[in-house]
Amino acid sequence: MRSCCPGWYIDRSDRCRNSRLHPFWGYFIQRYGRMVAIACGLFLSGVGFVSMAFVVNPYDWGIYIPAFFMAVGQAGTLIAPQVPDH
């Protein structure tokens, strides 16, 4: 059964269409709700931005850890508000 929502929307028939983070955030949003997902995404993104201050050399491997937290957090804050209420 196809959803009438835009192409990026996560449903059970089409779990991973455009991003690898959609299944994680889709499950999280369905389980806990949009507001909790936005708060968690902002928290993860904030952790990434704050930990970026401790990176001494931007060409070192240590840049990947804060960048990962920023990417996961920003993906959640961008996906969660667009998921319709059921």
The first five atom37 places (N, CA, C, CB, O) and aatype in JSON, in Angstrom:
{
  "aatype": [12, 1, 15, 4, 4, 14, 7, 17, 18, 9, 3, 1, 15, 3, 1, 4, 1, 2, 15, 1, 10, 8, 14, 13, 17, 7, 18, 13, 9, 5, 1, 18, 7, 1, 12, 19, 0, 9, 0, 4, 7, 10, 13, 10, 15, 7, 19, 7, 13, 19, 15, 12, 0, 13, 19, 19, 2, 14, 18, 3, 17, 7, 9, 18, 9, 14, 0, 13, 13, 12, 0, 19, 7, 5, 0, 7, 16, 10, 9, 0, 14, 5, 19, 14, 3, 8],
  "atom_mask": [
    [1, 1, 1, 1, 1],
    [1, 1, 1, 1, 1],
    [1, 1, 1, 1, 1],
    [1, 1, 1, 1, 1],
    [1, 1, 1, 1, 1],
    [1, 1, 1, 1, 1],
    [1, 1, 1, 0, 1],
    [1, 1, 1, 1, 1],
    [1, 1, 1, 1, 1],
    [1, 1, 1, 1, 1],
    [1, 1, 1, 1, 1],
    [1, 1, 1, 1, 1],
    [1, 1, 1, 1, 1],
    [1, 1, 1, 1, 1],
    [1, 1, 1, 1, 1],
    [1, 1, 1, 1, 1],
    [1, 1, 1, 1, 1],
    [1, 1, 1, 1, 1],
    [1, 1, 1, 1, 1],
    [1, 1, 1, 1, 1],
    [1, 1, 1, 1, 1],
    [1, 1, 1, 1, 1],
    [1, 1, 1, 1, 1],
    [1, 1, 1, 1, 1],
    [1, 1, 1, 1, 1],
    [1, 1, 1, 0, 1],
    [1, 1, 1, 1, 1],
    [1, 1, 1, 1, 1],
    [1, 1, 1, 1, 1],
    [1, 1, 1, 1, 1],
    [1, 1, 1, 1, 1],
    [1, 1, 1, 1, 1],
    [1, 1, 1, 0, 1],
    [1, 1, 1, 1, 1],
    [1, 1, 1, 1, 1],
    [1, 1, 1, 1, 1],
    [1, 1, 1, 1, 1],
    [1, 1, 1, 1, 1],
    [1, 1, 1, 1, 1],
    [1, 1, 1, 1, 1],
    [1, 1, 1, 0, 1],
    [1, 1, 1, 1, 1],
    [1, 1, 1, 1, 1],
    [1, 1, 1, 1, 1],
    [1, 1, 1, 1, 1],
    [1, 1, 1, 0, 1],
    [1, 1, 1, 1, 1],
    [1, 1, 1, 0, 1],
    [1, 1, 1, 1, 1],
    [1, 1, 1, 1, 1],
    [1, 1, 1, 1, 1],
    [1, 1, 1, 1, 1],
    [1, 1, 1, 1, 1],
    [1, 1, 1, 1, 1],
    [1, 1, 1, 1, 1],
    [1, 1, 1, 1, 1],
    [1, 1, 1, 1, 1],
    [1, 1, 1, 1, 1],
    [1, 1, 1, 1, 1],
    [1, 1, 1, 1, 1],
    [1, 1, 1, 1, 1],
    [1, 1, 1, 0, 1],
    [1, 1, 1, 1, 1],
    [1, 1, 1, 1, 1],
    [1, 1, 1, 1, 1],
    [1, 1, 1, 1, 1],
    [1, 1, 1, 1, 1],
    [1, 1, 1, 1, 1],
    [1, 1, 1, 1, 1],
    [1, 1, 1, 1, 1],
    [1, 1, 1, 1, 1],
    [1, 1, 1, 1, 1],
    [1, 1, 1, 0, 1],
    [1, 1, 1, 1, 1],
    [1, 1, 1, 1, 1],
    [1, 1, 1, 0, 1],
    [1, 1, 1, 1, 1],
    [1, 1, 1, 1, 1],
    [1, 1, 1, 1, 1],
    [1, 1, 1, 1, 1],
    [1, 1, 1, 1, 1],
    [1, 1, 1, 1, 1],
    [1, 1, 1, 1, 1],
    [1, 1, 1, 1, 1],
    [1, 1, 1, 1, 1],
    [1, 1, 1, 1, 1]
  ],
  "atom_positions": [
    [[0.84, -1.17, 0.0], [0.0, 0.0, 0.0], [0.88, 1.23, 0.0], [-0.95, 0.0, 1.21], [1.74, 1.38, 0.88]],
    [[0.7, 2.11, -0.94], [1.5, 3.31, -1.08], [0.92, 4.45, -0.24], [1.59, 3.73, -2.53], [-0.29, 4.56, -0.07]],
    [[1.8, 5.27, 0.26], [1.39, 6.42, 1.04], [1.13, 7.6, 0.12], [2.46, 6.77, 2.1], [1.74, 7.7, -0.95]],
    [[0.25, 8.48, 0.53], [-0.04, 9.68, -0.27], [0.89, 10.82, 0.09], [-1.49, 10.11, -0.08], [0.71, 11.94, -0.39]],
    [[1.88, 10.57, 0.93], [2.79, 11.6, 1.38], [3.9, 11.8, 0.35], [3.39, 11.24, 2.76], [4.02, 10.99, -0.57]],
    [[4.7, 12.86, 0.48], [5.8, 13.08, -0.46], [6.8, 11.92, -0.48], [6.53, 14.36, -0.11], [6.74, 11.03, 0.37]],
    [[7.69, 11.93, -1.45], [8.58, 10.81, -1.69], [9.55, 10.48, -0.58], [0.0, 0.0, 0.0], [10.01, 9.35, -0.49]],
    [[9.88, 11.45, 0.28], [10.85, 11.19, 1.34], [10.21, 10.57, 2.57], [11.54, 12.45, 1.72], [10.93, 10.13, 3.47]],
    [[8.89, 10.52, 2.63], [8.21, 10.04, 3.83], [8.52, 8.57, 4.06], [6.71, 10.26, 3.73], [8.6, 7.79, 3.12]],
    [[8.68, 8.21, 5.32], [9.03, 6.85, 5.7], [7.77, 6.08, 6.05], [10.02, 6.84, 6.89], [7.0, 6.51, 6.91]],
    [[7.55, 4.99, 5.4], [6.5, 4.08, 5.83], [7.06, 2.67, 5.78], [5.22, 4.21, 4.94], [8.2, 2.47, 5.38]],
    [[6.28, 1.71, 6.17], [6.79, 0.35, 6.28], [7.08, -0.29, 4.93], [5.8, -0.51, 7.04], [7.89, -1.21, 4.85]],
    [[6.43, 0.16, 3.87], [6.65, -0.46, 2.57], [7.89, 0.1, 1.87], [5.44, -0.25, 1.69], [8.42, -0.55, 0.96]],
    [[8.38, 1.26, 2.27], [9.51, 1.89, 1.61], [10.43, 2.49, 2.67], [9.04, 2.98, 0.6], [10.39, 3.69, 2.9]],
    [[11.24, 1.66, 3.3], [11.99, 2.07, 4.48], [13.15, 3.02, 4.18], [12.53, 0.86, 5.17], [13.37, 3.97, 4.93]],
    [[13.87, 2.81, 3.11], [15.07, 3.6, 2.88], [15.09, 4.06, 1.43], [16.35, 2.79, 3.22], [15.61, 3.36, 0.56]],
    [[14.54, 5.22, 1.18], [14.44, 5.69, -0.19], [15.6, 6.61, -0.56], [13.13, 6.41, -0.4], [16.26, 6.37, -1.57]],
    [[15.86, 7.64, 0.22], [16.87, 8.62, -0.15], [18.03, 8.73, 0.83], [16.22, 9.94, -0.27], [19.04, 9.35, 0.49]],
    [[17.93, 8.19, 1.99], [18.98, 8.37, 2.98], [19.11, 7.11, 3.83], [18.68, 9.59, 3.87], [18.16, 6.35, 3.98]],
    [[20.29, 6.9, 4.36], [20.5, 5.75, 5.23], [20.01, 5.99, 6.64], [21.97, 5.39, 5.26], [19.84, 5.04, 7.4]],
    [[19.76, 7.25, 7.0], [19.28, 7.57, 8.34], [17.76, 7.53, 8.44], [19.78, 8.92, 8.75], [17.22, 7.58, 9.54]],
    [[17.08, 7.44, 7.33], [15.62, 7.41, 7.37], [15.05, 6.26, 8.19], [15.07, 7.35, 5.98], [14.13, 6.49, 8.97]],
    [[15.55, 5.03, 8.05], [14.96, 3.96, 8.87], [15.12, 4.21, 10.36], [15.6, 2.63, 8.51], [14.19, 3.93, 11.13]],
    [[16.26, 4.72, 10.78], [16.46, 4.99, 12.2], [15.52, 6.08, 12.69], [17.91, 5.4, 12.47], [14.81, 5.89, 13.68]],
    [[15.51, 7.21, 12.01], [14.66, 8.31, 12.46], [13.19, 8.0, 12.24], [15.03, 9.59, 11.73], [12.35, 8.44, 13.03]],
    [[12.86, 7.25, 11.21], [11.47, 6.86, 11.01], [10.94, 6.01, 12.15], [0.0, 0.0, 0.0], [9.84, 6.24, 12.65]],
    [[11.72, 5.03, 12.57], [11.34, 4.2, 13.71], [11.25, 5.03, 14.98], [12.34, 3.05, 13.9], [10.32, 4.88, 15.77]],
    [[12.22, 5.91, 15.17], [12.26, 6.74, 16.38], [11.05, 7.67, 16.44], [13.56, 7.55, 16.44], [10.45, 7.83, 17.5]],
    [[10.71, 8.28, 15.32], [9.57, 9.19, 15.27], [8.26, 8.45, 15.5], [9.52, 9.93, 13.93], [7.39, 8.93, 16.23]],
    [[8.12, 7.28, 14.89], [6.9, 6.5, 15.08], [6.75, 6.03, 16.51], [6.88, 5.3, 14.13], [5.63, 5.92, 17.02]],
    [[7.85, 5.74, 17.16], [7.78, 5.21, 18.52], [7.62, 6.31, 19.58], [9.03, 4.42, 18.81], [6.82, 6.15, 20.51]],
    [[8.36, 7.42, 19.45], [8.38, 8.42, 20.51], [7.7, 9.74, 20.14], [9.79, 8.7, 20.89], [7.37, 10.52, 21.04]],
    [[7.48, 10.0, 18.88], [6.81, 11.23, 18.48], [7.77, 12.25, 17.89], [0.0, 0.0, 0.0], [8.99, 12.14, 18.01]],
    [[7.17, 13.25, 17.24], [7.97, 14.24, 16.53], [8.73, 15.17, 17.47], [7.09, 15.05, 15.63], [9.9, 15.47, 17.22]],
    [[8.1, 15.63, 18.52], [8.75, 16.6, 19.4], [9.96, 15.99, 20.12], [7.75, 17.13, 20.43], [10.98, 16.66, 20.29]],
    [[9.84, 14.75, 20.53], [10.98, 14.07, 21.18], [12.09, 13.85, 20.17], [10.53, 12.7, 21.79], [13.27, 13.98, 20.51]],
    [[11.74, 13.53, 18.93], [12.75, 13.34, 17.89], [13.48, 14.64, 17.58], [12.11, 12.78, 16.62], [14.69, 14.64, 17.38]],
    [[12.74, 15.74, 17.53], [13.38, 17.03, 17.29], [14.31, 17.38, 18.45], [12.31, 18.14, 17.1], [15.42, 17.86, 18.22]],
    [[13.88, 17.15, 19.67], [14.72, 17.44, 20.84], [15.98, 16.58, 20.83], [13.93, 17.22, 22.14], [17.07, 17.08, 21.1]],
    [[15.85, 15.31, 20.53], [17.02, 14.42, 20.49], [17.96, 14.81, 19.34], [16.59, 12.96, 20.33], [19.18, 14.76, 19.49]],
    [[17.39, 15.18, 18.21], [18.21, 15.62, 17.09], [18.98, 16.89, 17.41], [0.0, 0.0, 0.0], [20.15, 17.01, 17.07]],
    [[18.32, 17.83, 18.06], [19.0, 19.06, 18.47], [20.1, 18.77, 19.5], [18.0, 20.07, 19.05], [21.17, 19.38, 19.46]],
    [[19.82, 17.86, 20.41], [20.83, 17.5, 21.41], [22.05, 16.86, 20.74], [20.23, 16.53, 22.45], [23.19, 17.23, 21.05]],
    [[21.83, 15.91, 19.83], [22.95, 15.25, 19.15], [23.74, 16.25, 18.31], [22.45, 14.11, 18.26], [24.97, 16.21, 18.27]],
    [[23.03, 17.14, 17.64], [23.71, 18.15, 16.85], [24.51, 19.1, 17.75], [22.69, 18.95, 16.02], [25.63, 19.48, 17.4]],
    [[23.96, 19.47, 18.88], [24.68, 20.31, 19.83], [25.93, 19.64, 20.37], [0.0, 0.0, 0.0], [26.97, 20.28, 20.53]],
    [[25.82, 18.34, 20.66], [27.0, 17.59, 21.12], [28.08, 17.62, 20.04], [26.61, 16.12, 21.46], [29.26, 17.77, 20.35]],
    [[27.68, 17.47, 18.8], [28.65, 17.52, 17.71], [29.31, 18.87, 17.58], [0.0, 0.0, 0.0], [30.53, 18.96, 17.4]],
    [[28.51, 19.94, 17.66], [29.08, 21.29, 17.54], [29.99, 21.62, 18.72], [27.96, 22.33, 17.44], [31.05, 22.22, 18.53]],
    [[29.61, 21.25, 19.92], [30.46, 21.53, 21.09], [31.74, 20.7, 21.03], [29.69, 21.23, 22.4], [32.81, 21.22, 21.33]],
    [[31.64, 19.45, 20.64], [32.85, 18.62, 20.57], [33.76, 19.03, 19.42], [32.47, 17.15, 20.43], [34.94, 18.69, 19.41]],
    [[33.22, 19.74, 18.44], [34.05, 20.26, 17.35], [35.07, 21.28, 17.88], [33.18, 20.89, 16.25], [36.12, 21.48, 17.27]],
    [[34.76, 21.92, 18.99], [35.68, 22.9, 19.58], [36.95, 22.23, 20.12], [34.99, 23.67, 20.7], [37.98, 22.89, 20.27]],
    [[36.88, 20.96, 20.41], [38.03, 20.25, 20.96], [38.91, 19.6, 19.89], [37.56, 19.2, 21.93], [39.92, 18.98, 20.22]],
    [[38.54, 19.73, 18.65], [39.35, 19.18, 17.56], [40.49, 20.15, 17.28], [38.49, 18.94, 16.27], [40.26, 21.32, 16.96]],
    [[41.71, 19.66, 17.42], [42.88, 20.51, 17.25], [43.27, 20.61, 15.79], [44.06, 19.98, 18.07], [43.5, 21.71, 15.27]],
    [[43.33, 19.49, 15.12], [43.74, 19.44, 13.72], [42.54, 19.05, 12.86], [44.94, 18.45, 13.52], [42.03, 17.94, 13.02]],
    [[42.08, 19.9, 11.98], [40.91, 19.54, 11.18], [41.18, 18.45, 10.14], [40.38, 20.75, 10.48], [40.25, 17.92, 9.55]],
    [[42.44, 18.11, 9.91], [42.78, 17.05, 8.97], [43.02, 15.71, 9.66], [44.0, 17.44, 8.19], [43.41, 14.74, 9.01]],
    [[42.79, 15.65, 10.95], [42.98, 14.44, 11.73], [41.71, 13.59, 11.69], [43.36, 14.79, 13.19], [40.65, 14.08, 11.32]],
    [[41.82, 12.33, 12.06], [40.66, 11.42, 12.04], [39.62, 11.8, 13.09], [41.11, 9.99, 12.27], [38.47, 11.39, 12.97]],
    [[40.01, 12.56, 14.1], [39.09, 12.93, 15.17], [37.96, 13.85, 14.73], [0.0, 0.0, 0.0], [37.02, 14.06, 15.5]],
    [[38.03, 14.38, 13.56], [36.97, 15.25, 13.05], [35.73, 14.44, 12.68], [37.47, 16.04, 11.84], [34.63, 15.0, 12.61]],
    [[35.89, 13.16, 12.43], [34.76, 12.34, 12.0], [33.73, 12.1, 13.1], [35.25, 11.01, 11.49], [32.54, 11.97, 12.82]],
    [[34.17, 12.05, 14.34], [33.23, 11.78, 15.44], [32.27, 12.95, 15.65], [34.01, 11.52, 16.74], [31.06, 12.72, 15.7]],
    [[32.75, 14.19, 15.77], [31.8, 15.3, 15.88], [30.95, 15.48, 14.62], [32.53, 16.59, 16.18], [29.77, 15.82, 14.7]],
    [[31.55, 15.24, 13.47], [30.79, 15.37, 12.22], [29.67, 14.34, 12.15], [31.72, 15.22, 11.0], [28.59, 14.63, 11.64]],
    [[29.91, 13.15, 12.67], [28.87, 12.12, 12.7], [27.71, 12.55, 13.58], [29.45, 10.79, 13.2], [26.55, 12.41, 13.19]],
    [[28.01, 13.06, 14.77], [26.94, 13.52, 15.66], [26.16, 14.68, 15.05], [27.53, 13.93, 17.01], [24.94, 14.75, 15.18]],
    [[26.86, 15.59, 14.39], [26.17, 16.7, 13.74], [25.27, 16.21, 12.61], [27.18, 17.72, 13.21], [24.15, 16.69, 12.46]],
    [[25.76, 15.26, 11.83], [24.97, 14.76, 10.69], [23.73, 14.01, 11.16], [25.83, 13.84, 9.82], [22.65, 14.21, 10.62]],
    [[23.88, 13.15, 12.15], [22.73, 12.4, 12.65], [21.72, 13.33, 13.3], [23.19, 11.33, 13.66], [20.51, 13.18, 13.11]],
    [[22.19, 14.29, 14.07], [21.29, 15.25, 14.71], [20.56, 16.12, 13.71], [0.0, 0.0, 0.0], [19.36, 16.34, 13.84]],
    [[21.27, 16.62, 12.71], [20.63, 17.46, 11.71], [19.65, 16.67, 10.85], [21.69, 18.12, 10.82], [18.61, 17.2, 10.45]],
    [[19.95, 15.41, 10.58], [19.0, 14.59, 9.83], [17.7, 14.43, 10.6], [19.61, 13.21, 9.51], [16.61, 14.49, 10.02]],
    [[17.8, 14.22, 11.9], [16.59, 14.09, 12.71], [15.79, 15.36, 12.79], [0.0, 0.0, 0.0], [14.56, 15.32, 12.74]],
    [[16.47, 16.5, 12.9], [15.72, 17.75, 12.99], [15.15, 18.18, 11.66], [16.61, 18.84, 13.53], [14.22, 18.99, 11.62]],
    [[15.67, 17.66, 10.57], [15.1, 17.98, 9.26], [13.96, 17.04, 8.87], [16.18, 17.92, 8.2], [13.03, 17.45, 8.17]],
    [[14.03, 15.8, 9.3], [13.0, 14.81, 8.93], [11.78, 14.9, 9.85], [13.58, 13.39, 8.99], [10.65, 14.82, 9.36]],
    [[11.97, 15.07, 11.13], [10.87, 14.99, 12.09], [9.75, 15.99, 11.85], [11.41, 15.19, 13.47], [8.58, 15.59, 11.94]],
    [[10.01, 17.25, 11.56], [8.87, 18.17, 11.4], [8.04, 17.89, 10.15], [9.36, 19.58, 11.35], [6.91, 18.36, 10.05]],
    [[8.59, 17.16, 9.2], [7.91, 16.93, 7.94], [7.04, 15.68, 7.93], [8.92, 16.85, 6.85], [6.28, 15.46, 6.99]],
    [[7.15, 14.86, 8.97], [6.35, 13.64, 9.05], [4.94, 14.02, 9.52], [7.02, 12.61, 10.03], [4.78, 14.66, 10.56]],
    [[3.91, 13.63, 8.77], [2.55, 14.02, 9.16], [2.07, 13.27, 10.41], [1.59, 13.75, 8.0], [2.51, 12.16, 10.7]],
    [[1.17, 13.89, 11.12], [0.55, 13.26, 12.3], [-0.42, 12.19, 11.85], [-0.16, 14.31, 13.18], [-1.06, 12.3, 10.81]],
    [[-0.53, 11.15, 12.66], [-1.5, 10.09, 12.36], [-2.53, 10.03, 13.45], [-0.8, 8.72, 12.22], [-3.44, 9.2, 13.39]]
  ]
}
